[in-house]
Amino acid sequence: MKLALFTLLSLIPLCGKAQTPPKGFEHGYYTLADEPTVRHTGWVRIQPFAPSLQVQGEGKTITKYKPAQLVACGTDRVTYEVARDFLSGRMRIDAGFAERLDSGQVVLLHHSRISGTGASAMIYLVRRSTETAVTVLDVFGNQFREQVLPFIASRPDLVQAVQAKKVKYEDLYALIHALNTGQPYSLKK
């Protein structure tokens, strides 16, 4: 009995070690562009500004992936999709990480990058859940409204709020979330 208890207690540190992430990594997943139906799991480090995904395999082997090699990746905290072929300011992005903020009939994504001057640039991207192509939403008034209207056409109350200029660029998450959940959109006072 004592031997069994001793053996069991001696295994506890090993169990804890197996669950402890390597420094800078966390448990997550990734889907490769070559295998879009296979979801891989493991210890990942997502670097959206670099941009790259690092996966620690058996031992201390680290495999690096660029966004062009992926469909999506994420952790318990955040999910990134790879958005392809869009403009961020004047820069064409062939493939970049975009954080998924909301999903349903319309997917709302947030893409950030560091410009050549070191400034952070942030844009919203939207796409229908049945499509892969993204639309970059312009931050300026009428352009933003015209771009978002086709995505919310199924909700007359949301269309009315946008046309009445009661929705601003910074209200986009609440607007898309209302669309995706079927909840009413509450206008900010």
C-alpha positions, -999 to 999 in steps of 0.1 A, spaced: 0 0 0 28 24 9 46 16 -23 14 23 -44 9 56 -26 46 65 -31 44 57 -68 12 77 -72 27 107 -54 59 105 -74 39 108 -107 22 141 -97 51 163 -107 52 147 -141 15 153 -146 19 190 -138 49 193 -161 29 179 -191 3 206 -186 27 235 -181 31 254 -214 66 262 -227 76 298 -219 58 322 -242 34 295 -255 -1 286 -247 -25 258 -257 -41 265 -290 -50 253 -324 -42 260 -361 -55 249 -394 -32 247 -424 -41 259 -458 -30 226 -473 -53 207 -448 -83 230 -443 -105 203 -427 -79 193 -401 -76 212 -368 -42 207 -352 -38 214 -315 -7 220 -294 15 247 -278 13 278 -300 27 314 -300 8 337 -322 25 369 -333 0 390 -352 24 419 -358 53 397 -370 31 380 -384 38 343 -377 26 313 -358 51 292 -339 42 257 -328 63 238 -303 63 201 -312 78 171 -295 109 180 -275 117 216 -281 112 216 -319 95 248 -331 78 251 -364 71 285 -378 42 293 -401 34 324 -421 -2 335 -425 -2 323 -462 3 288 -449 -27 289 -426 -65 292 -426 -69 301 -389 -53 298 -355 -62 306 -320 -60 301 -283 -86 300 -255 -84 339 -254 -84 348 -291 -92 335 -326 -75 347 -357 -85 340 -393 -62 346 -422 -76 374 -443 -63 374 -479 -58 400 -506 -69 433 -490 -56 469 -485 -46 482 -452 -41 519 -458 -19 520 -489 -4 486 -482 -16 455 -500 -18 425 -476 -16 391 -494 -23 372 -462 -26 386 -426 -39 376 -393 -73 392 -384 -88 387 -350 -124 374 -351 -146 397 -331 -180 383 -339 -195 357 -362 -228 345 -374 -243 354 -408 -216 381 -409 -181 377 -396 -164 408 -381 -126 409 -381 -100 433 -368 -66 436 -385 -38 455 -369 -3 461 -383 27 482 -375 35 507 -403 70 515 -415 70 545 -391 62 523 -361 26 536 -359 -2 511 -353 -28 508 -381 -62 492 -373 -90 483 -397 -122 464 -396 -129 437 -421 -163 420 -428 -173 390 -448 -204 369 -451 -200 336 -433 -205 317 -466 -177 336 -483 -139 340 -479 -134 374 -495 -132 403 -470 -144 439 -474 -123 466 -457 -146 491 -440 -135 527 -445 -134 548 -413 -150 578 -430 -188 585 -428 -206 579 -461 -182 554 -474 -185 533 -442 -223 535 -443 -224 524 -480 -200 495 -474 -218 481 -443 -254 483 -458 -252 452 -480 -241 431 -450 -271 442 -428 -298 443 -455 -317 415 -438 -324 438 -407 -345 469 -416 -340 483 -381 -302 482 -386 -304 496 -421 -326 525 -408 -301 533 -380 -271 534 -404 -290 555 -430 -301 579 -402 -263 583 -394 -269 570 -358 -241 543 -363 -205 554 -362 -174 533 -372 -167 527 -335 -202 512 -331 -195 485 -357 -191 457 -332 -225 464 -315 -242 466 -349 -228 433 -362 -234 416 -329 -270 427 -330 -273 413 -365 -257 380 -357 -277 374 -325 -310 388 -336 -310 412 -307 -321 448 -310 -294 474 -316 -294 500 -289 -284 534 -301 -258 553 -280 -270 585 -266 
